[in-house]
């Protein structure tokens, strides 16, 4: 019976894959929280509510897919709408 040894691991490949994974994670989280980021940059009065709903939509996005995506699109629109003056 022949013993199969694992191939030698190149440390540069490991570092590159780790950095690529971290970069993809940062971009993904940034895109997901885009409605909150837009609301905070625009200093909307409802930015706290947008952030809370953005966190809630995360659960729907992970479990229900399309419904969560619709909620995310609604949050983008809400964050881009101007504040109403009363």
C-alpha positions in Angstrom: 0.0 0.0 0.0 1.4 3.4 -1.0 1.3 6.3 1.4 0.0 9.5 -0.2 1.5 12.6 1.4 -0.1 16.1 1.1 1.6 18.5 -1.3 3.9 21.2 0.1 2.0 24.3 0.9 3.3 27.6 -0.4 3.0 30.3 2.3 2.5 33.0 -0.3 -0.6 31.1 -1.7 -2.0 30.9 1.8 -1.4 34.7 2.5 -2.9 35.6 -0.9 -6.0 33.5 -0.4 -6.5 34.9 3.1 -6.2 38.5 1.9 -8.5 37.8 -1.0 -11.1 36.3 1.4 -10.9 39.3 3.7 -11.2 41.7 0.9 -14.3 39.9 -0.5 -15.8 39.9 3.0 -15.3 43.6 3.5 -16.8 44.4 0.1 -19.8 42.1 0.7 -20.5 43.7 4.1 -20.1 47.2 2.7 -22.5 46.4 -0.1 -25.0 44.9 2.2 -24.9 47.9 4.6 -25.0 50.4 1.7 -28.4 51.8 2.7 -27.1 52.5 6.2 -23.9 54.0 4.9 -25.9 56.3 2.5 -28.2 57.4 5.2 -25.4 58.2 7.6 -23.4 60.1 5.0 -26.5 62.1 4.0 -27.3 62.7 7.7 -30.9 61.5 7.4 -33.0 61.8 10.5 -34.2 58.2 10.0 -30.7 56.7 9.7 -31.1 54.8 12.9 -34.3 53.2 11.7 -32.7 52.4 8.4 -29.8 50.7 10.2 -32.2 48.6 12.4 -34.3 47.6 9.4 -31.1 46.8 7.5 -30.1 44.3 10.3 -33.6 42.8 10.3 -33.6 42.4 6.5 -30.4 40.4 6.9 -32.4 37.6 8.5 -35.0 37.6 5.7 -32.3 37.8 3.1 -30.5 34.7 4.5 -33.7 32.7 5.0 -36.1 33.9 2.3 -33.8 35.2 -0.4 -36.0 37.3 -2.8 -38.1 38.9 0.0 -34.9 40.1 1.7 -33.7 41.4 -1.6 -36.9 43.4 -2.1 -36.5 44.8 1.5 -32.9 45.8 0.7 -34.0 47.6 -2.4 -36.7 49.4 -0.4 -34.0 50.5 2.1 -31.8 51.8 -0.7 -34.7 53.9 -2.0 -35.6 55.1 1.5 -32.0 56.2 2.2 -31.9 58.1 -1.1 -35.2 60.0 -0.6 -34.9 63.5 0.9 -36.1 64.1 4.4 -39.5 65.8 4.5 -39.7 69.1 6.3 -42.7 69.4 8.7 
